[in-house]
Amino acid sequence: MDWTSAQLRSLVELTRRGTITAVAEALGYTPGGVSQQITALEKATGRQLLRRVGRRVELTDAGATLALHAERILTTEAEAVEALERTRNEISGTLRVGLFATAAAEILPPALRQVRETHPGVTVRSRDMDVDEVYDAVAGGSVDLALGLDYPDVPIPRNPSLRVRELSRERFSLAVPTGTMAGRSGRSGRQKVSLADTGDLGWILPSAGSYYGRAVLTACRRAGFEPQVLHEVTDTAATLALVEAGVGVSVVTELMLRLRPSCLDVLELHETMERHIVVVCRSFAEHRPTVAALVDVLRASAGRRPPGNQRQSGDTLLTR
């Protein structure tokens, strides 16, 4: 059959995501581009692979059958690329990396500088994406590896086809408008609060459907209260701006605080609430030379970063 990997990947992603628009967002195409890939695949196979149902599309029996085999073909192709790379004496090639906003700003840049110095034959192409989608992106083959987040309270489901390696851990603190918590708790200039101390304050949080939102809600409920979410915000910089404006409180890590200069109070929490920064790749690609090289650089870069939450609790913080 005269088909391409891109065409097969579009079909496989359609089985996972259900709409051409969602496939386009996942693969970095336009919806029209995805439709063209499927049309070309139908021409190559001589079969109708999709049928329109109202405003949606669904796979025909032939489409579902090909999608099942296409996933195996793409896996075999990726394994072949890995095997070929191992025959080289030098590390070179192109890697597609998925990452979330904080990683794009703080983690990847120093890693890329190091890659250019130690592995000049490696080209890295990155894509910014929702942090909760990076696992599916790696599993589906739209990226080779990705930086993601994992929360002990709400761990990401482990896909047997993926390898998840921890880069670093960050402990959360409480970000509040300057002076908001003064006198509520703490002693001798060093303030430490509980999540429950915010019971009468409004919160700024991502959607309760996100892993981050669920992790914060779990920690708050364990502390014995339900946060009053006034502003549902995903963007970290926007969250910091809202806290600074005095409209609510939120939890933050040292890495998050670097994203926007902000004047606010950062208070240490009695509760231990963490997030783990991880790198994700497919299990069979773990020892692919280019993948292994970039993972090693990312782990070294994470090890050189200063540990978070070293500021004195209760200080008014002007972030860089």
C-alpha atoms as a printed R data frame, in Angstrom:
    type eleno elety resid chain resno       x      y      z
1   ATOM     1    CA   MET     A     1   0.000  0.000  0.000
2   ATOM     2    CA   ASP     A     2   1.244  3.485 -0.893
3   ATOM     3    CA   TRP     A     3   0.634  5.310  2.381
4   ATOM     4    CA   THR     A     4   2.732  7.477  4.686
5   ATOM     5    CA   SER     A     5   3.400  7.473  8.401
6   ATOM     6    CA   ALA     A     6   1.686 10.861  8.715
7   ATOM     7    CA   GLN     A     7  -1.486  9.455  7.179
8   ATOM     8    CA   LEU     A     8  -1.489  6.440  9.485
9   ATOM     9    CA   ARG     A     9  -0.799  8.612 12.528
10  ATOM    10    CA   SER     A    10  -3.762 10.856 11.674
11  ATOM    11    CA   LEU     A    11  -6.018  7.794 11.541
12  ATOM    12    CA   VAL     A    12  -4.710  6.430 14.849
13  ATOM    13    CA   GLU     A    13  -5.145  9.798 16.567
14  ATOM    14    CA   LEU     A    14  -8.712  9.961 15.262
15  ATOM    15    CA   THR     A    15  -9.536  6.762 17.155
16  ATOM    16    CA   ARG     A    16  -8.156  8.363 20.347
17  ATOM    17    CA   ARG     A    17  -9.564 11.879 20.044
18  ATOM    18    CA   GLY     A    18 -12.801 11.468 18.121
19  ATOM    19    CA   THR     A    19 -12.752 14.649 16.015
20  ATOM    20    CA   ILE     A    20 -10.631 15.972 13.192
21  ATOM    21    CA   THR     A    21 -10.209 19.273 15.047
22  ATOM    22    CA   ALA     A    22  -8.778 17.483 18.100
23  ATOM    23    CA   VAL     A    23  -6.431 15.454 15.878
24  ATOM    24    CA   ALA     A    24  -5.232 18.642 14.196
25  ATOM    25    CA   GLU     A    25  -4.460 20.238 17.570
26  ATOM    26    CA   ALA     A    26  -2.610 17.120 18.757
27  ATOM    27    CA   LEU     A    27  -0.465 16.751 15.639
28  ATOM    28    CA   GLY     A    28   0.099 20.426 14.863
29  ATOM    29    CA   TYR     A    29  -1.835 20.343 11.554
30  ATOM    30    CA   THR     A    30  -4.839 22.290 10.340
31  ATOM    31    CA   PRO     A    31  -8.191 20.429 10.259
32  ATOM    32    CA   GLY     A    32  -8.008 20.652  6.485
33  ATOM    33    CA   GLY     A    33  -4.578 19.033  6.561
34  ATOM    34    CA   VAL     A    34  -5.871 16.111  8.630
35  ATOM    35    CA   SER     A    35  -8.809 15.651  6.236
36  ATOM    36    CA   GLN     A    36  -6.372 15.567  3.319
37  ATOM    37    CA   GLN     A    37  -4.287 12.893  5.088
38  ATOM    38    CA   ILE     A    38  -7.371 10.710  5.591
39  ATOM    39    CA   THR     A    39  -8.571 11.275  2.010
40  ATOM    40    CA   ALA     A    40  -5.146 10.241  0.686
41  ATOM    41    CA   LEU     A    41  -5.257  7.149  2.894
42  ATOM    42    CA   GLU     A    42  -8.674  6.211  1.530
43  ATOM    43    CA   LYS     A    43  -7.323  6.593 -2.000
44  ATOM    44    CA   ALA     A    44  -4.315  4.400 -1.178
45  ATOM    45    CA   THR     A    45  -6.450  1.642  0.377
46  ATOM    46    CA   GLY     A    46  -9.444  1.872 -1.930
47  ATOM    47    CA   ARG     A    47 -11.730  1.808  1.124
48  ATOM    48    CA   GLN     A    48 -13.983  4.307  2.838
49  ATOM    49    CA   LEU     A    49 -12.410  4.821  6.257
50  ATOM    50    CA   LEU     A    50 -14.718  7.505  7.693
51  ATOM    51    CA   ARG     A    51 -18.420  8.234  7.565
52  ATOM    52    CA   ARG     A    52 -20.086 11.487  8.524
53  ATOM    53    CA   VAL     A    53 -22.679 11.336 11.295
54  ATOM    54    CA   GLY     A    54 -24.279 14.754 11.650
55  ATOM    55    CA   ARG     A    55 -21.433 17.164 12.317
56  ATOM    56    CA   ARG     A    56 -19.109 14.427 13.505
57  ATOM    57    CA   VAL     A    57 -17.231 11.631 11.773
58  ATOM    58    CA   GLU     A    58 -16.731  8.032 12.825
59  ATOM    59    CA   LEU     A    59 -14.587  5.174 11.567
60  ATOM    60    CA   THR     A    60 -16.065  2.574  9.282
61  ATOM    61    CA   ASP     A    61 -15.263 -1.087  9.927
62  ATOM    62    CA   ALA     A    62 -12.442 -0.795  7.403
63  ATOM    63    CA   GLY     A    63 -11.172  2.333  9.161
64  ATOM    64    CA   ALA     A    64 -11.209  0.662 12.579
65  ATOM    65    CA   THR     A    65  -9.386 -2.366 11.211
66  ATOM    66    CA   LEU     A    66  -6.694 -0.265  9.547
67  ATOM    67    CA   ALA     A    67  -6.293  1.908 12.671
68  ATOM    68    CA   LEU     A    68  -5.520 -1.190 14.744
69  ATOM    69    CA   HIS     A    69  -2.815 -2.310 12.335
70  ATOM    70    CA   ALA     A    70  -1.590  1.255 11.800
71  ATOM    71    CA   GLU     A    71  -0.685  1.538 15.464
72  ATOM    72    CA   ARG     A    72   1.442 -1.599 15.170
73  ATOM    73    CA   ILE     A    73   3.048 -0.307 11.967
74  ATOM    74    CA   LEU     A    74   3.972  2.997 13.611
75  ATOM    75    CA   THR     A    75   5.405  1.200 16.642
76  ATOM    76    CA   THR     A    76   7.492 -1.066 14.408
77  ATOM    77    CA   GLU     A    77   8.681  1.952 12.425
78  ATOM    78    CA   ALA     A    78   9.763  3.747 15.600
79  ATOM    79    CA   GLU     A    79  11.600  0.640 16.796
80  ATOM    80    CA   ALA     A    80  13.391  0.456 13.439
81  ATOM    81    CA   VAL     A    81  14.495  4.105 13.765
82  ATOM    82    CA   GLU     A    82  15.827  3.343 17.249
83  ATOM    83    CA   ALA     A    83  17.743  0.290 15.992
84  ATOM    84    CA   LEU     A    84  19.264  2.288 13.136
85  ATOM    85    CA   GLU     A    85  20.349  5.039 15.519
86  ATOM    86    CA   ARG     A    86  22.213  2.504 17.629
87  ATOM    87    CA   THR     A    87  24.369  1.612 14.609
88  ATOM    88    CA   ARG     A    88  25.774  5.140 14.440
89  ATOM    89    CA   ASN     A    89  29.018  6.130 16.072
90  ATOM    90    CA   GLU     A    90  27.755  9.643 16.735
91  ATOM    91    CA   ILE     A    91  24.558 10.892 18.325
92  ATOM    92    CA   SER     A    92  22.562 12.795 15.732
93  ATOM    93    CA   GLY     A    93  19.002 13.174 14.542
94  ATOM    94    CA   THR     A    94  15.839 15.155 15.174
95  ATOM    95    CA   LEU     A    95  13.726 14.888 18.315
96  ATOM    96    CA   ARG     A    96  10.177 16.225 18.749
97  ATOM    97    CA   VAL     A    97   9.596 17.375 22.321
98  ATOM    98    CA   GLY     A    98   6.287 18.241 23.973
99  ATOM    99    CA   LEU     A    99   6.319 20.595 26.928
100 ATOM   100    CA   PHE     A   100   4.124 22.793 29.106
101 ATOM   101    CA   ALA     A   101   4.534 26.536 29.620
102 ATOM   102    CA   THR     A   102   6.719 26.493 32.746
103 ATOM   103    CA   ALA     A   103   9.035 23.930 31.194
104 ATOM   104    CA   ALA     A   104   9.258 26.001 28.019
105 ATOM   105    CA   ALA     A   105  10.333 29.029 30.015
106 ATOM   106    CA   GLU     A   106  12.605 27.548 32.677
107 ATOM   107    CA   ILE     A   107  13.670 23.960 31.959
108 ATOM   108    CA   LEU     A   108  14.170 23.494 28.233
109 ATOM   109    CA   PRO     A   109  16.307 26.590 27.381
110 ATOM   110    CA   PRO     A   110  19.361 25.628 29.506
111 ATOM   111    CA   ALA     A   111  18.989 22.016 28.365
112 ATOM   112    CA   LEU     A   112  19.041 23.079 24.709
113 ATOM   113    CA   ARG     A   113  22.181 25.133 25.288
114 ATOM   114    CA   GLN     A   114  23.826 22.054 26.754
115 ATOM   115    CA   VAL     A   115  22.650 19.854 23.872
116 ATOM   116    CA   ARG     A   116  24.184 22.258 21.336
117 ATOM   117    CA   GLU     A   117  27.517 22.040 23.153
118 ATOM   118    CA   THR     A   118  27.652 18.286 23.801
119 ATOM   119    CA   HIS     A   119  25.579 16.842 20.925
120 ATOM   120    CA   PRO     A   120  25.689 19.312 17.999
121 ATOM   121    CA   GLY     A   121  24.232 16.668 15.675
122 ATOM   122    CA   VAL     A   122  20.938 16.594 17.593
123 ATOM   123    CA   THR     A   123  18.128 18.907 16.469
124 ATOM   124    CA   VAL     A   124  15.275 19.506 18.919
125 ATOM   125    CA   ARG     A   125  11.859 20.689 17.761
126 ATOM   126    CA   SER     A   126   9.494 21.605 20.590
127 ATOM   127    CA   ARG     A   127   5.733 22.010 20.874
128 ATOM   128    CA   ASP     A   128   3.900 23.796 23.667
129 ATOM   129    CA   MET     A   129   0.847 21.817 24.833
130 ATOM   130    CA   ASP     A   130  -1.518 21.331 27.728
131 ATOM   131    CA   VAL     A   131   0.411 19.531 30.456
132 ATOM   132    CA   ASP     A   132  -2.337 16.918 30.871
133 ATOM   133    CA   GLU     A   133  -2.037 15.973 27.180
134 ATOM   134    CA   VAL     A   134   1.694 15.269 26.985
135 ATOM   135    CA   TYR     A   135   1.313 11.607 27.971
136 ATOM   136    CA   ASP     A   136  -1.150 10.902 25.152
137 ATOM   137    CA   ALA     A   137   1.063 12.833 22.746
138 ATOM   138    CA   VAL     A   138   4.029 10.580 23.537
139 ATOM   139    CA   ALA     A   139   1.925  7.403 23.448
140 ATOM   140    CA   GLY     A   140   0.466  8.431 20.084
141 ATOM   141    CA   GLY     A   141   3.865  9.196 18.592
142 ATOM   142    CA   SER     A   142   3.181 12.859 17.812
143 ATOM   143    CA   VAL     A   143   6.239 13.705 19.956
144 ATOM   144    CA   ASP     A   144   9.272 11.585 20.857
145 ATOM   145    CA   LEU     A   145   9.392 12.637 24.487
146 ATOM   146    CA   ALA     A   146   7.797 15.233 26.716
147 ATOM   147    CA   LEU     A   147   8.183 17.108 29.961
148 ATOM   148    CA   GLY     A   148   5.210 16.603 32.246
149 ATOM   149    CA   LEU     A   149   3.954 16.884 35.794
150 ATOM   150    CA   ASP     A   150   2.860 14.220 38.240
151 ATOM   151    CA   TYR     A   151   1.115 14.754 41.572
152 ATOM   152    CA   PRO     A   152   1.396 12.211 44.423
153 ATOM   153    CA   ASP     A   153  -2.195 12.972 45.465
154 ATOM   154    CA   VAL     A   154  -3.552 12.453 41.938
155 ATOM   155    CA   PRO     A   155  -0.972 10.406 40.023
156 ATOM   156    CA   ILE     A   156  -1.084 10.250 36.251
157 ATOM   157    CA   PRO     A   157  -2.323  6.773 35.120
158 ATOM   158    CA   ARG     A   158   0.687  4.711 34.075
159 ATOM   159    CA   ASN     A   159   0.574  3.501 30.485
160 ATOM   160    CA   PRO     A   160   2.676  0.302 30.119
161 ATOM   161    CA   SER     A   161   3.984  1.621 26.803
162 ATOM   162    CA   LEU     A   162   5.511  4.703 28.443
163 ATOM   163    CA   ARG     A   163   8.576  5.255 30.588
164 ATOM   164    CA   VAL     A   164   8.218  8.054 33.170
165 ATOM   165    CA   ARG     A   165  11.405  9.306 34.839
166 ATOM   166    CA   GLU     A   166  11.432 11.892 37.598
167 ATOM   167    CA   LEU     A   167  13.602 14.978 37.052
168 ATOM   168    CA   SER     A   168  12.889 16.924 40.242
169 ATOM   169    CA   ARG     A   169  10.382 17.567 43.022
170 ATOM   170    CA   GLU     A   170   8.849 20.853 44.099
171 ATOM   171    CA   ARG     A   171   6.951 21.600 47.276
172 ATOM   172    CA   PHE     A   172   4.013 23.993 47.109
173 ATOM   173    CA   SER     A   173   3.705 27.159 49.175
174 ATOM   174    CA   LEU     A   174   0.739 29.515 49.524
175 ATOM   175    CA   ALA     A   175   0.733 32.756 47.500
176 ATOM   176    CA   VAL     A   176  -1.440 35.506 49.008
177 ATOM   177    CA   PRO     A   177  -1.872 39.249 48.443
178 ATOM   178    CA   THR     A   178   0.627 41.241 50.494
179 ATOM   179    CA   GLY     A   179  -0.400 41.467 54.145
180 ATOM   180    CA   THR     A   180  -3.492 39.262 53.778
181 ATOM   181    CA   MET     A   181  -2.426 36.618 56.320
182 ATOM   182    CA   ALA     A   182  -0.561 38.931 58.693
183 ATOM   183    CA   GLY     A   183  -1.219 37.942 62.288
184 ATOM   184    CA   ARG     A   184  -3.286 34.881 61.490
185 ATOM   185    CA   SER     A   185  -0.609 32.403 62.520
186 ATOM   186    CA   GLY     A   186   3.131 31.983 62.866
187 ATOM   187    CA   ARG     A   187   5.597 33.420 65.371
188 ATOM   188    CA   SER     A   188   8.655 35.681 65.596
189 ATOM   189    CA   GLY     A   189   8.496 36.842 62.010
190 ATOM   190    CA   ARG     A   190   8.376 33.378 60.486
191 ATOM   191    CA   GLN     A   191   4.905 32.524 59.277
192 ATOM   192    CA   LYS     A   192   3.667 29.032 58.523
193 ATOM   193    CA   VAL     A   193   0.032 28.440 57.679
194 ATOM   194    CA   SER     A   194  -2.379 25.631 56.994
195 ATOM   195    CA   LEU     A   195  -4.530 25.365 53.899
196 ATOM   196    CA   ALA     A   196  -7.526 25.485 56.252
197 ATOM   197    CA   ASP     A   197  -6.460 29.004 57.363
198 ATOM   198    CA   THR     A   198  -7.692 30.234 53.955
199 ATOM   199    CA   GLY     A   199 -11.261 29.055 54.518
200 ATOM   200    CA   ASP     A   200 -12.710 32.589 54.285
201 ATOM   201    CA   LEU     A   201 -10.603 33.605 51.268
202 ATOM   202    CA   GLY     A   202 -11.287 33.174 47.578
203 ATOM   203    CA   TRP     A   203  -9.068 30.892 45.517
204 ATOM   204    CA   ILE     A   204  -7.600 30.989 42.023
205 ATOM   205    CA   LEU     A   205  -7.284 27.463 40.601
206 ATOM   206    CA   PRO     A   206  -7.285 25.556 37.326
207 ATOM   207    CA   SER     A   207 -10.290 23.447 36.365
208 ATOM   208    CA   ALA     A   208 -11.255 20.738 38.847
209 ATOM   209    CA   GLY     A   209 -11.012 18.355 35.904
210 ATOM   210    CA   SER     A   210  -7.271 18.948 35.507
211 ATOM   211    CA   TYR     A   211  -4.726 16.898 37.460
212 ATOM   212    CA   TYR     A   212  -3.420 20.073 39.098
213 ATOM   213    CA   GLY     A   213  -6.890 21.227 40.117
214 ATOM   214    CA   ARG     A   214  -7.767 17.797 41.501
215 ATOM   215    CA   ALA     A   215  -4.482 17.630 43.438
216 ATOM   216    CA   VAL     A   216  -5.145 20.979 45.153
217 ATOM   217    CA   LEU     A   217  -8.756 20.069 45.941
218 ATOM   218    CA   THR     A   218  -7.614 16.740 47.415
219 ATOM   219    CA   ALA     A   219  -5.071 18.468 49.656
220 ATOM   220    CA   CYS     A   220  -7.637 21.059 50.803
221 ATOM   221    CA   ARG     A   221 -10.260 18.418 51.585
222 ATOM   222    CA   ARG     A   222  -7.677 16.441 53.545
223 ATOM   223    CA   ALA     A   223  -7.061 19.645 55.533
224 ATOM   224    CA   GLY     A   224 -10.782 19.759 56.304
225 ATOM   225    CA   PHE     A   225 -12.222 22.465 54.087
226 ATOM   226    CA   GLU     A   226 -13.548 23.126 50.597
227 ATOM   227    CA   PRO     A   227 -11.810 26.026 48.787
228 ATOM   228    CA   GLN     A   228 -14.044 28.752 47.387
229 ATOM   229    CA   VAL     A   229 -12.852 28.978 43.777
230 ATOM   230    CA   LEU     A   230 -13.590 32.456 42.460
231 ATOM   231    CA   HIS     A   231 -11.396 32.400 39.372
232 ATOM   232    CA   GLU     A   232 -10.757 29.306 37.252
233 ATOM   233    CA   VAL     A   233  -7.413 30.003 35.559
234 ATOM   234    CA   THR     A   234  -4.901 27.673 33.935
235 ATOM   235    CA   ASP     A   235  -2.117 30.123 33.086
236 ATOM   236    CA   THR     A   236   0.428 30.516 35.915
237 ATOM   237    CA   ALA     A   237   1.383 34.104 35.058
238 ATOM   238    CA   ALA     A   238  -2.292 35.109 35.077
239 ATOM   239    CA   THR     A   239  -2.740 33.404 38.457
240 ATOM   240    CA   LEU     A   240   0.172 35.373 39.941
241 ATOM   241    CA   ALA     A   241  -1.250 38.610 38.525
242 ATOM   242    CA   LEU     A   242  -4.624 37.925 40.136
243 ATOM   243    CA   VAL     A   243  -3.031 37.144 43.510
244 ATOM   244    CA   GLU     A   244  -1.009 40.348 43.289
245 ATOM   245    CA   ALA     A   245  -4.219 42.251 42.470
246 ATOM   246    CA   GLY     A   246  -5.700 41.023 45.752
247 ATOM   247    CA   VAL     A   247  -8.573 38.970 44.353
248 ATOM   248    CA   GLY     A   248  -7.607 35.562 45.735
249 ATOM   249    CA   VAL     A   249  -4.961 33.101 46.872
250 ATOM   250    CA   SER     A   250  -3.323 30.119 45.209
251 ATOM   251    CA   VAL     A   251  -0.560 27.583 45.711
252 ATOM   252    CA   VAL     A   252   2.763 28.047 43.941
253 ATOM   253    CA   THR     A   253   6.197 26.491 43.561
254 ATOM   254    CA   GLU     A   254   9.557 28.208 43.158
255 ATOM   255    CA   LEU     A   255   9.556 27.414 39.436
256 ATOM   256    CA   MET     A   256   6.098 28.907 38.971
257 ATOM   257    CA   LEU     A   257   7.145 32.117 40.729
258 ATOM   258    CA   ARG     A   258   9.843 32.748 38.126
259 ATOM   259    CA   LEU     A   259   7.315 33.204 35.334
260 ATOM   260    CA   ARG     A   260   6.178 36.704 36.276
261 ATOM   261    CA   PRO     A   261   7.555 39.560 38.421
262 ATOM   262    CA   SER     A   262   4.977 39.814 41.230
263 ATOM   263    CA   CYS     A   263   4.696 41.541 44.594
264 ATOM   264    CA   LEU     A   264   2.931 39.129 46.945
265 ATOM   265    CA   ASP     A   265   3.462 37.082 50.104
266 ATOM   266    CA   VAL     A   266   4.660 33.486 49.874
267 ATOM   267    CA   LEU     A   267   3.921 31.441 52.991
268 ATOM   268    CA   GLU     A   268   5.167 28.007 53.954
269 ATOM   269    CA   LEU     A   269   2.451 25.383 54.382
270 ATOM   270    CA   HIS     A   270   2.066 22.988 57.299
271 ATOM   271    CA   GLU     A   271   0.801 20.406 54.798
272 ATOM   272    CA   THR     A   272   3.205 18.674 52.442
273 ATOM   273    CA   MET     A   273   1.967 19.173 48.904
274 ATOM   274    CA   GLU     A   274   4.304 18.334 46.029
275 ATOM   275    CA   ARG     A   275   4.496 18.031 42.303
276 ATOM   276    CA   HIS     A   276   7.060 15.980 40.389
277 ATOM   277    CA   ILE     A   277   8.546 17.219 37.126
278 ATOM   278    CA   VAL     A   278   9.000 14.193 34.861
279 ATOM   279    CA   VAL     A   279  10.247 13.299 31.414
280 ATOM   280    CA   VAL     A   280   8.156 10.818 29.420
281 ATOM   281    CA   CYS     A   281   9.131  8.655 26.452
282 ATOM   282    CA   ARG     A   282   7.960  5.405 24.928
283 ATOM   283    CA   SER     A   283   9.450  2.367 26.639
284 ATOM   284    CA   PHE     A   284  11.050  0.950 23.495
285 ATOM   285    CA   ALA     A   285  12.657  4.335 22.729
286 ATOM   286    CA   GLU     A   286  14.237  4.767 26.166
287 ATOM   287    CA   HIS     A   287  17.631  3.586 24.906
288 ATOM   288    CA   ARG     A   288  17.459  5.352 21.557
289 ATOM   289    CA   PRO     A   289  20.721  7.363 21.559
290 ATOM   290    CA   THR     A   290  19.164 10.754 20.843
291 ATOM   291    CA   VAL     A   291  16.388 10.221 23.401
292 ATOM   292    CA   ALA     A   292  18.800  8.941 26.050
293 ATOM   293    CA   ALA     A   293  21.139 11.890 25.417
294 ATOM   294    CA   LEU     A   294  18.394 14.491 25.846
295 ATOM   295    CA   VAL     A   295  16.996 12.752 28.940
296 ATOM   296    CA   ASP     A   296  20.487 12.760 30.488
297 ATOM   297    CA   VAL     A   297  20.876 16.473 29.765
298 ATOM   298    CA   LEU     A   298  17.448 17.243 31.246
299 ATOM   299    CA   ARG     A   299  18.241 15.265 34.392
300 ATOM   300    CA   ALA     A   300  21.582 17.047 34.770
301 ATOM   301    CA   SER     A   301  19.928 20.444 34.235
302 ATOM   302    CA   ALA     A   302  17.276 19.627 36.840
303 ATOM   303    CA   GLY     A   303  20.009 18.606 39.284
304 ATOM   304    CA   ARG     A   304  21.774 21.950 38.814
305 ATOM   305    CA   ARG     A   305  18.647 24.003 39.506
306 ATOM   306    CA   PRO     A   306  18.544 25.439 43.043
307 ATOM   307    CA   PRO     A   307  16.013 23.684 45.300
308 ATOM   308    CA   GLY     A   308  12.653 25.430 45.605
309 ATOM   309    CA   ASN     A   309  10.999 27.170 48.540
310 ATOM   310    CA   GLN     A   310  14.164 28.498 50.162
311 ATOM   311    CA   ARG     A   311  12.685 31.953 50.784
312 ATOM   312    CA   GLN     A   312  11.804 32.910 54.302
313 ATOM   313    CA   SER     A   313   8.142 32.217 54.866
314 ATOM   314    CA   GLY     A   314   6.057 35.354 55.231
315 ATOM   315    CA   ASP     A   315   8.388 37.580 53.189
316 ATOM   316    CA   THR     A   316   6.867 39.870 50.621
317 ATOM   317    CA   LEU     A   317   8.204 38.524 47.365
318 ATOM   318    CA   LEU     A   318   9.133 40.427 44.258
319 ATOM   319    CA   THR     A   319   9.795 37.625 41.793
320 ATOM   320    CA   ARG     A   320  12.319 38.075 39.021
